[in-house]
């Protein structure tokens, strides 16, 4: 059936262009067209048709031509296909910023989940879902999340971590969202594979492809998943009513398919939206008028023309008229079914006022029964409105208008205060004249649509219609309630005032949600719901030094030094408890920063541990008097922390690092030794049992890493210096007045020097320190009794037993 319709449309276009060019070249009547088309005219027609097909505007050309011929109506701007302009500026329809992921978001590979843990254990992890759909939690293990909704995944992770650790609170949020790839095929401007956010919907996929072409349908957009059509979207639902029921969220591998355009109908004249509309099913005339937004106040319902092409050959013209409202006309016998390609023109009430058409007036707009009514002299505005069944709700009472016939070219506009006219005030309740056209406005015709908005920490933020009596609780319900992260003690309503300064109204959402308090909304109100983190920025304290896990920690109410140390896992054994320092910046106070020192040195370590970890092994009543006094002293020193505090726990100098030296050769106990700060060679040899009887003290060698590094640097500097000198002397040989033999002799000498430098560069310094071991052992205060350093190596060789002779 559709193929036949497409063929019909093509033939109609060919006929149209043929008629147009023939009339241009031969201005004779259409019924006397020549039987043979000249070759040059036919070629020009063909080129024009191909051009129109290429730019996908053939329907617009077709309908605009017939409107001009039908009613002398030349649309300015010309009629266009409805809905396609939505895709001309795709930046206006970008995806909503991913501030909050709803609980129904499905987890998949590539998503990154942020886990924040506070309390007895504090850490923060960013977990990426791998290709297998799992995340790996340090110390806990892997857990599969693929296919779970975010709300389910959050519950799984929270329970898993809380069961593993005690005394903690867990926050699970989405950090980064994966990208998905979908196919956009069919009648679109840029078909292909599109990569986009995993929050993207069908509309976003169409925007990536720059929308359907004008040869593509807006009413039958299909989403195909695993070879099955899972959704069929009608964009008219969104464009005409704002509904996005089938605008589903996409998955990787989905296909968005746009088939060819369905039946089309054009409507122009006195309707609110002159355009070309599409429909997959049969539609009546009234339905097309409703698609176009209904009649304007100037529409003549007794002069509606329907132009139809009969079977691709002849044109027919139908004239429709009715005096009832559009609602009453809908579905009546006169409400004809339209056919593909029909053009509908709604004439103006002002276009046909002639003396022959007398004895009536017209009333339109926001009344129960708009239409034409018989005129009687002396009829007033109030009586005219009563004839039309009285006004409807939301009528604009400040102003109605009478368009009074003067001549075919001239109309007079008379302004009426409708409220005073209906009250019977003579000054305003004026008499009407025949052919008067009375227009009663609705408030929504004049004033912008009444809207309110919900923003911030709410599950489905957006813009909502303001209906009479709508309250803040109604808006929160429509926006699907606040999120879990919402701060409920205060939200704000931003309200526009007449002086153009916004008024801010603070509201307690807890009371609103409990039904204790509510506020009636006004047009333009914006509800802003804040997040807890926005209202109460995280306050932190820091700890550095000899603790198990230094870093930044959340500051909570009444947090003390012991609480912070507990969060770090406790002090390290080498911690210097005599002086734990707290640096306090005193933000905003009229005094300098301070350093607070805490001394735990006189307290028993076991009691200190019990207080810090808050798990005493026995009740306080069982402590001795001395223990209770020490614990009370500890608690007195356990000061409360403030935001910005930095705690420093240092170690004794001897405990900062372990110093190891190695001694080999002729000592009683060779091997590695840990030395104390300031320990000497004499002391170490004593700990090693002294020298053996075979030791050769004169040959003792001590090497030190830092000496080796210094010697290496010095050697490199010396080699570089000598190399520069050699290069300068080689350069001078070329200009000095020398004999050939002298020049060769000097060059050879310089080459030998270079070879010597290369040998020197290849030799690695040992870092050897020259000393006399016998003096070191004989005198403790001898300068040869060296103070040892970490990584020193000492070798005591055995006494040599042979003599080497070299030479003659």
Helices and strands as residue ranges (DSSP letters): H 2-25, G 30-32, H 39-54, H 58-71, G 84-87, G 90-93, E 112-119, E 123-128, E 134-137, E 141-144, H 150-164, E 168-176, E 179-186, E 192-197, H 202-208, E 216-225, E 228-233, H 235-241, E 255-260, E 263-269, E 275-279, H 285-291, E 299-310, E 314-320, H 326-329, E 343-348, E 360-365, E 371-374, H 381-387, E 395-405, E 411-416, H 418-422, E 437-442, H 443-446, E 451-456, E 462-465, H 472-478, E 491-496, E 502-507, H 509-513, E 526-529, H 532-535, E 540-545, E 551-554, H 561-567, E 580-584, E 594-598, H 605-613, G 620-622, H 625-637, E 646-649, G 653-655, E 659-665, E 671-675, H 681-687, G 697-699, E 701-703, H 705-733, H 740-762, E 768-769, H 773-778, E 793-796
